[in-house]
């Protein structure tokens, strides 16, 4: 394993010289003032350490640096935009791990408007990939709050979800082809653009969601859709006891599955945004919270506003929605979305939060929320709750705001050692899970070991040993 490799008595300065010769000027960062942003996780929960950050330009350089790492006893931690929430891209102190950042590998390799595919380097920023598709009248549906800084390699390594999973699926559902440098330095290249491909095992799926523990993703072929030229967006104020699963199902039926977004926003989460801004948002939550609903279509022939209005009328007739505001312009639509996307910042402004990224089957969402609310009232009365998320696909961000006067890290440890396990137990009882879109990383590894089926753990370990017997790839993350 990496620990045995790292015992070799080789001064890091001398061992890094071959990497500098390989990667050239700017390719190896060692100054702590330059490496600091690569060694601390997004949530400031972990301070890592690295002898150097490697910044290759090409796939060939990635292959070569993997070979050098093996020779000189270094571990490797692949890193995208370092926007993850579970410490999966943070090098651990004492492990002698080099960060491999693909931030200089950002080439758009090809856009095929007739095949509806985009091929690009894994270091491409998600927003840049979206723009490349848009330039050819196409649409890449993967969309995250961090899309201006997260990179495709990280999105695939964590199997990112995001705002439009309801209609288009997770990151793994959008991938047709993949290119990966394996732990022995060889290249697995499966950059095919085929829609139908049944040639044996679908090996690319091994690396999606593997968090860089099986290899370094260097290239990807993504599915695209026709550009969504029409949007109809509404902010719904929910009645008390509004049945979220029934609402989501009705919306899908009544809109012929044109709904791309169904986002639940609690009154408490909306309040955090208002407090941070120091002014009203112009939007309200009903007794049951609010939903941001958006329909999209590629054809102007579809009367999207009429479809949305008809759906809203049905929701109101059933008493589930007490009021609704329809966006009358792109500016107003963006204002709706700004509220939704500012919730994490609102939590931070209030003192931070303990985040629980939970998924349950959509049909059990209301059951979960009711049970979790009762648990919170019993165990942590007075603690402020912020609940929001992509409930159209069963994903809830169930976050506890750090009480005033409490140390954020101490409160986080307290919750994670007690209340969180009872919360996860409820989710698991309903067939859910404790990681919907961020992965396992370093922060949730104990949860995987605690809750995963033993057969699943054995398979994970078998795959890891088979592809990375020396454990040089992201040791400490996931497994």
Buried (B, 14 or more C-beta within 10 A) or exposed (E): EBEEBBEEEBEBEEBBEBBBEBBEEEBBBBEEEEBEEBBBBBBEBBEBBBBBBBBBBBBEBBBBBBBBBBEBBBBBBBBBBBBBBBBBBBBBEEBBBBBBBBBBBBBBBBBBEEBBBBBBBBBBBBBBBBEBBBEBEBBBBBBBBBBEBBBBBBBBBBBBBBBBBBBBBBBBEBBBBBBBBBBBBEBBBBBBBEEEEEEEEBEBEBBBBBBBBBBBBBBBBBBBBEBBEBBBBBBBBBBEEBBBBBBBBBBBEBBEEBBBBBBBBBBBBBBBBBEBBEEEBEBBBBEBBBBBBBBBBBEEEBEBBEBBBEBBEBBBEBEBBBEBBBBEEEEBBEBBBEBBBBBBBBBBBBBBBBBBBBBBBBBBBBBBBEBBEEBBEEEBEEBBBBBBBBBBBBBBBBBBBBEEEBEBEEBBEBBBEEBBBBBBEBBBEBEBBBBBBBBBBBBBBEBBEEBBEEEEEEEBEEBBEEBBEBBBBBBBBBB
